[in-house]
Amino acid sequence: MNEYAPEGTPEGTAEAIGDGTRAVRAGLPEPVKNEPTLPGPVFAAHFHLPGDVEGPYAYGRDTNPTWTLLERAIGELEAPGEEVHTIVFASGMAAVSAVLLSQARTGDTVVLPDDGYQALPLVREQLEAYGIHVRTAPTGDDAQLAVLDGARLLWIETPSNPGLDVCDVRRLVDAAHRGGTLVAVDNTLATPLGQRPLELGADFSVASGTKGLTGHGDLLLGYVVCRDPELAAGVRRWRKIVGAIAGPMEAWLAHRSLATIQLRAQRQWANALAVAEALAGRPDVTGLRYPGLATDPSHKTAARQMRGFGSVVSFTLSDRAHAERFMSALHLVEDATSFGGVRSTAERRGRWGGDAVPEGFIRFSAGAEDTEDLVADVLRALDRAGRAG
Ligand SMILES: Cc1ncc(COP(=O)(O)O)c(C=O)c1O
């Protein structure tokens, strides 16, 4: 039997405890004398299996005890107190593709955002190659509502990356469900601490665990959480046949990192807000977006459905050269892609060529530095970048 299987959160206590308490205990097994609190990674391609194929662990592409604990932990954070199914993957894209490709069939229609993560157009090509129709619409103003009719699956990314638009998840879910359309929400940017898509009615919460979930920029991971056992079985089957599985070391590191998610998120979200407020006062900055800013066009909707507004801020400088000067003048902020890590990162997003953003567009991810240090660094870099121009 599964010696690591915990009893689960006692009934009635899930909502009574706070996010920090939940995070430090999430997914831990029942304490066993002389055993560690969080068992180490289990490195196994196969498990002893005399006789019939029974018990939870037989082959490492199907199940692994280190995943079991991590999956339980993520499920507890995404849907406290609920029975949910969580399936971890090798990366966020593995999780995204698993939902889309396991649920849609030839002739089905899938609705994607047209301003989502830059790998989505590649997924779109793949879906279309399989004879699946794809419609797109922007995240803002709930524009996907207009193209929902008859769709099998609606894919929502809110807040969207990198434009940080927000849509009303409940409103989209209600309309989608009325028409028999499933809804998946990419929860990467918000993390389960910032938003709980299943509570908002979504069928799937899907995310890259590479970002704020784990927060150290040292691993790739993805996950899918859903309530319906049949939907979960389809996603699990997809993982088995594609084999996009998380390594035990990555899974363990992710679980270890989850214990600090609330500490990290609180500091990072506060830093993001402070940076956004500082940028709001700058004449050299345009197109500032942060859903936590009271003046942001997304703020009202975000405040209704989010529990925190995330670590990413986006804004635009006058042109490519201006943005590059800003990037190279920063001392505390690494010029790197990705987001959600404890070390602040930023990039001129246009360098990838995949997003419809101006040349001077910066995606900024606030880390866990001291707020004053980070804000001072950003303002100093802006002053330098402006002067050199
Ligand atoms: C919103 C969003 N979804 C999915 C992904 C894919 O995640 P991964 O890089 O872990 O495959 C990313 C990566 O940046 C992302 O920003």
The ligand as an SDF file (V2000), in Angstrom:
LIG
                    3D

 16 16  0  0  0  0  0  0  0  0999 V2000
    0.5260   31.6770  -18.7460 C   0  0  0  0  0  0  0  0  0  0  0  0
    1.4900   30.5760  -19.0620 C   0  0  0  0  0  0  0  0  0  0  0  0
    1.0220   29.3350  -19.2760 N   0  0  0  0  0  0  0  0  0  0  0  0
    1.8420   28.3050  -19.5600 C   0  0  0  0  0  0  0  0  0  0  0  0
    3.2130   28.4910  -19.6390 C   0  0  0  0  0  0  0  0  0  0  0  0
    4.0920   27.3320  -19.9870 C   0  0  0  0  0  0  0  0  0  0  0  0
    4.8200   26.9110  -18.8780 O   0  0  0  0  0  0  0  0  0  0  0  0
    6.1990   26.1040  -18.9660 P   0  0  0  0  0  0  0  0  0  0  0  0
    7.2380   27.0780  -19.4370 O   0  0  0  0  0  0  0  0  0  0  0  0
    6.4080   25.5900  -17.5780 O   0  0  0  0  0  0  0  0  0  0  0  0
    6.0060   25.0130  -19.9550 O   0  0  0  0  0  0  0  0  0  0  0  0
    3.7470   29.7620  -19.4070 C   0  0  0  0  0  0  0  0  0  0  0  0
    5.1950   29.9870  -19.4830 C   0  0  0  0  0  0  0  0  0  0  0  0
    5.6590   31.1080  -19.4090 O   0  0  0  0  0  0  0  0  0  0  0  0
    2.8630   30.8220  -19.1090 C   0  0  0  0  0  0  0  0  0  0  0  0
    3.3110   32.0700  -18.8990 O   0  0  0  0  0  0  0  0  0  0  0  0
  1  2  1  0
  2  3  1  0
  2 15  2  0
  3  4  2  0
  4  5  1  0
  5  6  1  0
  5 12  2  0
  6  7  1  0
  7  8  1  0
  8  9  2  0
  8 10  1  0
  8 11  1  0
 12 13  1  0
 12 15  1  0
 13 14  2  0
 15 16  1  0
M  END
$$$$
